[in-house]
Amino acid sequence: MMTEKCGEFEITEYKAEDFEAIAGLFRSVYVKTYPHFDPKFFAAERFRAILREHTLPNSQIWTAKTKGKIIGFFALAKNSI
């Protein structure tokens, strides 16, 4: 497991226990970015399914943490983030 310290942030490889935190963050960002979308689009299970069925199997995921709390993440898939 790789961890890098960047000032007050810590960058770590995804662990299974990070799932709910990144799913919640993923959803939260979409709610704020696309407030005009139909509320059905923002169902929490939809975002969990996207992560579980598409992102996790096809990407290397890294989290950004401060004081142990996930404040961001990114997924590397082939040549894209």
N, CA, C and O atoms as CSV, one atom per row, in Angstrom:
chain,resi,resn,atom,element,x,y,z
A,1,MET,N,N,0.852,-1.171,0.000
A,1,MET,CA,C,0.000,0.000,0.000
A,1,MET,C,C,0.899,1.237,0.000
A,1,MET,O,O,1.765,1.395,0.861
A,2,MET,N,N,0.679,2.085,-0.961
A,2,MET,CA,C,1.508,3.280,-1.074
A,2,MET,C,C,0.805,4.494,-0.473
A,2,MET,O,O,-0.388,4.706,-0.689
A,3,THR,N,N,1.558,5.281,0.279
A,3,THR,CA,C,1.061,6.520,0.864
A,3,THR,C,C,2.099,7.603,0.652
A,3,THR,O,O,3.290,7.390,0.882
A,4,GLU,N,N,1.644,8.761,0.213
A,4,GLU,CA,C,2.526,9.916,0.013
A,4,GLU,C,C,1.996,11.072,0.844
A,4,GLU,O,O,0.790,11.314,0.885
A,5,LYS,N,N,2.881,11.770,1.495
A,5,LYS,CA,C,2.531,12.955,2.282
A,5,LYS,C,C,2.768,14.178,1.414
A,5,LYS,O,O,3.860,14.341,0.868
A,6,CYS,N,N,1.773,15.040,1.275
A,6,CYS,CA,C,1.872,16.280,0.486
A,6,CYS,C,C,1.397,17.427,1.369
A,6,CYS,O,O,0.222,17.795,1.332
A,7,GLY,N,N,2.293,17.988,2.155
A,7,GLY,CA,C,1.886,19.046,3.081
A,7,GLY,C,C,0.928,18.484,4.103
A,7,GLY,O,O,1.248,17.520,4.799
A,8,GLU,N,N,-0.251,19.081,4.199
A,8,GLU,CA,C,-1.247,18.616,5.171
A,8,GLU,C,C,-2.116,17.482,4.622
A,8,GLU,O,O,-2.983,16.969,5.329
A,9,PHE,N,N,-1.888,17.092,3.374
A,9,PHE,CA,C,-2.659,16.028,2.743
A,9,PHE,C,C,-1.860,14.740,2.684
A,9,PHE,O,O,-0.629,14.744,2.692
A,10,GLU,N,N,-2.586,13.653,2.625
A,10,GLU,CA,C,-1.992,12.346,2.465
A,10,GLU,C,C,-2.674,11.693,1.261
A,10,GLU,O,O,-3.902,11.638,1.206
A,11,ILE,N,N,-1.907,11.207,0.313
A,11,ILE,CA,C,-2.434,10.533,-0.862
A,11,ILE,C,C,-2.206,9.038,-0.660
A,11,ILE,O,O,-1.072,8.596,-0.479
A,12,THR,N,N,-3.290,8.265,-0.693
A,12,THR,CA,C,-3.179,6.829,-0.467
A,12,THR,C,C,-3.931,6.051,-1.543
A,12,THR,O,O,-4.877,6.551,-2.152
A,13,GLU,N,N,-3.488,4.830,-1.758
A,13,GLU,CA,C,-4.204,3.943,-2.663
A,13,GLU,C,C,-5.551,3.579,-2.041
A,13,GLU,O,O,-5.684,3.487,-0.821
A,14,TYR,N,N,-6.541,3.375,-2.903
A,14,TYR,CA,C,-7.888,2.989,-2.469
A,14,TYR,C,C,-7.849,1.692,-1.670
A,14,TYR,O,O,-7.123,0.754,-2.001
A,15,LYS,N,N,-8.657,1.666,-0.602
A,15,LYS,CA,C,-8.882,0.463,0.196
A,15,LYS,C,C,-10.396,0.249,0.254
A,15,LYS,O,O,-11.158,1.211,0.159
A,16,ALA,N,N,-10.825,-0.973,0.406
A,16,ALA,CA,C,-12.255,-1.297,0.427
A,16,ALA,C,C,-13.022,-0.446,1.443
A,16,ALA,O,O,-14.173,-0.080,1.203
A,17,GLU,N,N,-12.395,-0.136,2.564
A,17,GLU,CA,C,-13.110,0.664,3.582
A,17,GLU,C,C,-13.312,2.117,3.155
A,17,GLU,O,O,-14.016,2.863,3.837
A,18,ASP,N,N,-12.707,2.532,2.038
A,18,ASP,CA,C,-12.900,3.887,1.507
A,18,ASP,C,C,-14.168,4.009,0.655
A,18,ASP,O,O,-14.580,5.115,0.305
A,19,PHE,N,N,-14.782,2.875,0.325
A,19,PHE,CA,C,-15.874,2.866,-0.649
A,19,PHE,C,C,-16.996,3.854,-0.329
A,19,PHE,O,O,-17.328,4.690,-1.169
A,20,GLU,N,N,-17.578,3.778,0.847
A,20,GLU,CA,C,-18.724,4.645,1.180
A,20,GLU,C,C,-18.339,6.126,1.160
A,20,GLU,O,O,-19.121,6.971,0.725
A,21,ALA,N,N,-17.146,6.430,1.627
A,21,ALA,CA,C,-16.699,7.828,1.639
A,21,ALA,C,C,-16.550,8.379,0.223
A,21,ALA,O,O,-16.969,9.504,-0.053
A,22,ILE,N,N,-15.953,7.587,-0.678
A,22,ILE,CA,C,-15.790,8.123,-2.032
A,22,ILE,C,C,-17.117,8.131,-2.787
A,22,ILE,O,O,-17.348,9.013,-3.614
A,23,ALA,N,N,-17.998,7.155,-2.513
A,23,ALA,CA,C,-19.321,7.159,-3.146
A,23,ALA,C,C,-20.096,8.410,-2.714
A,23,ALA,O,O,-20.744,9.052,-3.540
A,24,GLY,N,N,-20.032,8.751,-1.441
A,24,GLY,CA,C,-20.713,9.949,-0.942
A,24,GLY,C,C,-20.133,11.223,-1.520
A,24,GLY,O,O,-20.867,12.146,-1.872
A,25,LEU,N,N,-18.821,11.271,-1.615
A,25,LEU,CA,C,-18.155,12.442,-2.189
A,25,LEU,C,C,-18.490,12.581,-3.672
A,25,LEU,O,O,-18.775,13.681,-4.146
A,26,PHE,N,N,-18.456,11.476,-4.396
A,26,PHE,CA,C,-18.802,11.432,-5.814
A,26,PHE,C,C,-20.205,12.013,-6.027
A,26,PHE,O,O,-20.404,12.874,-6.884
A,27,ARG,N,N,-21.171,11.534,-5.240
A,27,ARG,CA,C,-22.552,12.009,-5.340
A,27,ARG,C,C,-22.648,13.487,-4.976
A,27,ARG,O,O,-23.299,14.257,-5.682
A,28,SER,N,N,-22.013,13.884,-3.897
A,28,SER,CA,C,-22.066,15.271,-3.431
A,28,SER,C,C,-21.582,16.259,-4.490
A,28,SER,O,O,-22.182,17.316,-4.686
A,29,VAL,N,N,-20.498,15.906,-5.165
A,29,VAL,CA,C,-19.959,16.777,-6.212
A,29,VAL,C,C,-20.957,16.912,-7.358
A,29,VAL,O,O,-21.140,18.007,-7.891
A,30,TYR,N,N,-21.601,15.819,-7.741
A,30,TYR,CA,C,-22.590,15.883,-8.825
A,30,TYR,C,C,-23.809,16.708,-8.431
A,30,TYR,O,O,-24.324,17.472,-9.248
A,31,VAL,N,N,-24.279,16.567,-7.196
A,31,VAL,CA,C,-25.424,17.353,-6.729
A,31,VAL,C,C,-25.124,18.843,-6.837
A,31,VAL,O,O,-25.973,19.618,-7.278
A,32,LYS,N,N,-23.917,19.250,-6.435
A,32,LYS,CA,C,-23.543,20.665,-6.484
A,32,LYS,C,C,-23.276,21.140,-7.907
A,32,LYS,O,O,-23.543,22.297,-8.231
A,33,THR,N,N,-22.754,20.266,-8.756
A,33,THR,CA,C,-22.398,20.641,-10.117
A,33,THR,C,C,-23.613,20.682,-11.043
A,33,THR,O,O,-23.678,21.518,-11.944
A,34,TYR,N,N,-24.567,19.792,-10.826
A,34,TYR,CA,C,-25.725,19.669,-11.723
A,34,TYR,C,C,-27.041,19.795,-10.960
A,34,TYR,O,O,-27.840,18.858,-10.979
A,35,PRO,N,N,-27.294,20.915,-10.292
A,35,PRO,CA,C,-28.510,21.047,-9.483
A,35,PRO,C,C,-29.796,21.017,-10.307
A,35,PRO,O,O,-30.870,20.768,-9.759
A,36,HIS,N,N,-29.705,21.264,-11.595
A,36,HIS,CA,C,-30.878,21.298,-12.464
A,36,HIS,C,C,-31.300,19.899,-12.947
A,36,HIS,O,O,-32.349,19.762,-13.577
A,37,PHE,N,N,-30.503,18.866,-12.664
A,37,PHE,CA,C,-30.837,17.498,-13.080
A,37,PHE,C,C,-31.997,16.962,-12.250
A,37,PHE,O,O,-32.229,17.412,-11.128
A,38,ASP,N,N,-32.709,16.016,-12.800
A,38,ASP,CA,C,-33.791,15.323,-12.112
A,38,ASP,C,C,-33.230,14.690,-10.831
A,38,ASP,O,O,-32.190,14.033,-10.882
A,39,PRO,N,N,-33.893,14.872,-9.697
A,39,PRO,CA,C,-33.400,14.308,-8.428
A,39,PRO,C,C,-33.163,12.794,-8.478
A,39,PRO,O,O,-32.326,12.285,-7.733
A,40,LYS,N,N,-33.882,12.065,-9.341
A,40,LYS,CA,C,-33.674,10.618,-9.463
A,40,LYS,C,C,-32.236,10.309,-9.892
A,40,LYS,O,O,-31.686,9.260,-9.555
A,41,PHE,N,N,-31.647,11.231,-10.633
A,41,PHE,CA,C,-30.270,11.072,-11.092
A,41,PHE,C,C,-29.304,10.952,-9.905
A,41,PHE,O,O,-28.257,10.315,-10.019
A,42,PHE,N,N,-29.653,11.556,-8.779
A,42,PHE,CA,C,-28.760,11.632,-7.625
A,42,PHE,C,C,-28.965,10.524,-6.589
A,42,PHE,O,O,-28.452,10.628,-5.474
A,43,ALA,N,N,-29.692,9.485,-6.930
A,43,ALA,CA,C,-29.898,8.377,-5.987
A,43,ALA,C,C,-28.538,7.816,-5.558
A,43,ALA,O,O,-27.697,7.499,-6.399
A,44,ALA,N,N,-28.336,7.699,-4.265
A,44,ALA,CA,C,-27.047,7.241,-3.728
A,44,ALA,C,C,-26.654,5.884,-4.305
A,44,ALA,O,O,-25.481,5.658,-4.604
A,45,GLU,N,N,-27.614,4.986,-4.463
A,45,GLU,CA,C,-27.288,3.651,-4.985
A,45,GLU,C,C,-26.772,3.717,-6.422
A,45,GLU,O,O,-25.967,2.878,-6.825
A,46,ARG,N,N,-27.221,4.695,-7.193
A,46,ARG,CA,C,-26.736,4.865,-8.564
A,46,ARG,C,C,-25.222,5.132,-8.562
A,46,ARG,O,O,-24.483,4.563,-9.366
A,47,PHE,N,N,-24.782,5.990,-7.662
A,47,PHE,CA,C,-23.359,6.329,-7.589
A,47,PHE,C,C,-22.537,5.149,-7.054
A,47,PHE,O,O,-21.411,4.924,-7.497
A,48,ARG,N,N,-23.098,4.407,-6.112
A,48,ARG,CA,C,-22.411,3.204,-5.625
A,48,ARG,C,C,-22.252,2.187,-6.760
A,48,ARG,O,O,-21.197,1.570,-6.911
A,49,ALA,N,N,-23.313,2.024,-7.552
A,49,ALA,CA,C,-23.272,1.065,-8.665
A,49,ALA,C,C,-22.235,1.478,-9.709
A,49,ALA,O,O,-21.506,0.627,-10.218
A,50,ILE,N,N,-22.158,2.763,-10.033
A,50,ILE,CA,C,-21.158,3.234,-11.000
A,50,ILE,C,C,-19.757,2.892,-10.508
A,50,ILE,O,O,-18.930,2.391,-11.269
A,51,LEU,N,N,-19.498,3.164,-9.243
A,51,LEU,CA,C,-18.176,2.847,-8.680
A,51,LEU,C,C,-17.916,1.345,-8.693
A,51,LEU,O,O,-16.863,0.886,-9.134
A,52,ARG,N,N,-18.890,0.596,-8.205
A,52,ARG,CA,C,-18.733,-0.853,-8.068
A,52,ARG,C,C,-18.611,-1.554,-9.424
A,52,ARG,O,O,-17.774,-2.441,-9.590
A,53,GLU,N,N,-19.445,-1.156,-10.393
A,53,GLU,CA,C,-19.526,-1.871,-11.667
A,53,GLU,C,C,-18.591,-1.335,-12.752
A,53,GLU,O,O,-18.214,-2.077,-13.659
A,54,HIS,N,N,-18.218,-0.071,-12.672
A,54,HIS,CA,C,-17.422,0.522,-13.746
A,54,HIS,C,C,-16.057,1.042,-13.287
A,54,HIS,O,O,-15.027,0.702,-13.869
A,55,THR,N,N,-16.062,1.858,-12.256
A,55,THR,CA,C,-14.817,2.514,-11.851
A,55,THR,C,C,-13.839,1.552,-11.179
A,55,THR,O,O,-12.684,1.456,-11.596
A,56,LEU,N,N,-14.279,0.849,-10.159
A,56,LEU,CA,C,-13.365,-0.036,-9.424
A,56,LEU,C,C,-12.719,-1.114,-10.303
A,56,LEU,O,O,-11.510,-1.322,-10.205
A,57,PRO,N,N,-13.481,-1.802,-11.155
A,57,PRO,CA,C,-12.842,-2.854,-11.948
A,57,PRO,C,C,-11.904,-2.338,-13.045
A,57,PRO,O,O,-11.059,-3.085,-13.538
A,58,ASN,N,N,-12.049,-1.079,-13.422
A,58,ASN,CA,C,-11.302,-0.561,-14.570
A,58,ASN,C,C,-10.304,0.541,-14.248
A,58,ASN,O,O,-9.714,1.122,-15.159
A,59,SER,N,N,-10.105,0.838,-12.979
A,59,SER,CA,C,-9.276,1.985,-12.612
A,59,SER,C,C,-8.391,1.696,-11.409
A,59,SER,O,O,-8.641,0.784,-10.621
A,60,GLN,N,N,-7.363,2.496,-11.304
A,60,GLN,CA,C,-6.560,2.546,-10.087
A,60,GLN,C,C,-7.036,3.813,-9.375
A,60,GLN,O,O,-6.992,4.900,-9.951
A,61,ILE,N,N,-7.485,3.680,-8.145
A,61,ILE,CA,C,-8.071,4.804,-7.409
A,61,ILE,C,C,-7.146,5.229,-6.278
A,61,ILE,O,O,-6.571,4.407,-5.566
A,62,TRP,N,N,-7.027,6.541,-6.141
A,62,TRP,CA,C,-6.232,7.154,-5.073
A,62,TRP,C,C,-7.128,8.109,-4.310
A,62,TRP,O,O,-8.003,8.750,-4.890
A,63,THR,N,N,-6.907,8.202,-3.003
A,63,THR,CA,C,-7.679,9.126,-2.176
A,63,THR,C,C,-6.775,10.211,-1.604
A,63,THR,O,O,-5.581,10.002,-1.386
A,64,ALA,N,N,-7.365,11.358,-1.370
A,64,ALA,CA,C,-6.679,12.453,-0.676
A,64,ALA,C,C,-7.347,12.562,0.691
A,64,ALA,O,O,-8.570,12.660,0.798
A,65,LYS,N,N,-6.520,12.542,1.730
A,65,LYS,CA,C,-7.050,12.588,3.096
A,65,LYS,C,C,-6.367,13.700,3.876
A,65,LYS,O,O,-5.206,14.033,3.640
A,66,THR,N,N,-7.112,14.256,4.800
A,66,THR,CA,C,-6.545,15.167,5.780
A,66,THR,C,C,-7.147,14.772,7.124
A,66,THR,O,O,-8.363,14.639,7.264
A,67,LYS,N,N,-6.285,14.591,8.091
A,67,LYS,CA,C,-6.686,14.145,9.425
A,67,LYS,C,C,-7.524,12.872,9.358
A,67,LYS,O,O,-8.459,12.694,10.138
A,68,GLY,N,N,-7.179,11.983,8.411
A,68,GLY,CA,C,-7.862,10.700,8.271
A,68,GLY,C,C,-9.169,10.730,7.506
A,68,GLY,O,O,-9.768,9.680,7.273
A,69,LYS,N,N,-9.627,11.914,7.105
A,69,LYS,CA,C,-10.900,12.040,6.383
A,69,LYS,C,C,-10.633,12.197,4.885
A,69,LYS,O,O,-9.779,12.984,4.477
A,70,ILE,N,N,-11.375,11.439,4.072
A,70,ILE,CA,C,-11.236,11.552,2.621
A,70,ILE,C,C,-11.876,12.853,2.161
A,70,ILE,O,O,-13.055,13.106,2.410
A,71,ILE,N,N,-11.081,13.667,1.489
A,71,ILE,CA,C,-11.573,14.959,0.991
A,71,ILE,C,C,-11.548,15.019,-0.536
A,71,ILE,O,O,-11.981,16.006,-1.131
A,72,GLY,N,N,-11.042,13.967,-1.161
A,72,GLY,CA,C,-11.006,13.911,-2.611
A,72,GLY,C,C,-10.513,12.554,-3.068
A,72,GLY,O,O,-9.947,11.789,-2.288
A,73,PHE,N,N,-10.733,12.264,-4.344
A,73,PHE,CA,C,-10.218,11.027,-4.918
A,73,PHE,C,C,-10.089,11.208,-6.422
A,73,PHE,O,O,-10.703,12.098,-7.011
A,74,PHE,N,N,-9.283,10.354,-7.031
A,74,PHE,CA,C,-9.224,10.323,-8.488
A,74,PHE,C,C,-9.003,8.884,-8.928
A,74,PHE,O,O,-8.410,8.072,-8.218
A,75,ALA,N,N,-9.502,8.601,-10.126
A,75,ALA,CA,C,-9.393,7.268,-10.690
A,75,ALA,C,C,-8.615,7.353,-11.994
A,75,ALA,O,O,-8.940,8.154,-12.871
A,76,LEU,N,N,-7.600,6.531,-12.114
A,76,LEU,CA,C,-6.804,6.458,-13.333
A,76,LEU,C,C,-7.252,5.238,-14.129
A,76,LEU,O,O,-7.165,4.106,-13.652
A,77,ALA,N,N,-7.728,5.477,-15.333
A,77,ALA,CA,C,-8.168,4.407,-16.214
A,77,ALA,C,C,-7.482,4.594,-17.558
A,77,ALA,O,O,-7.752,5.553,-18.280
A,78,LYS,N,N,-6.592,3.665,-17.882
A,78,LYS,CA,C,-5.793,3.763,-19.115
A,78,LYS,C,C,-5.078,5.113,-19.126
A,78,LYS,O,O,-4.207,5.355,-18.291
A,79,ASN,N,N,-5.432,5.989,-20.057
A,79,ASN,CA,C,-4.756,7.292,-20.174
A,79,ASN,C,C,-5.624,8.459,-19.710
A,79,ASN,O,O,-5.409,9.591,-20.143
A,80,SER,N,N,-6.589,8.207,-18.849
A,80,SER,CA,C,-7.469,9.302,-18.413
A,80,SER,C,C,-7.702,9.274,-16.917
A,80,SER,O,O,-7.550,8.247,-16.255
A,81,ILE,N,N,-8.078,10.436,-16.408
A,81,ILE,CA,C,-8.416,10.566,-14.980
A,81,ILE,C,C,-9.919,10.740,-14.887
A,81,ILE,O,O,-10.458,10.871,-13.789
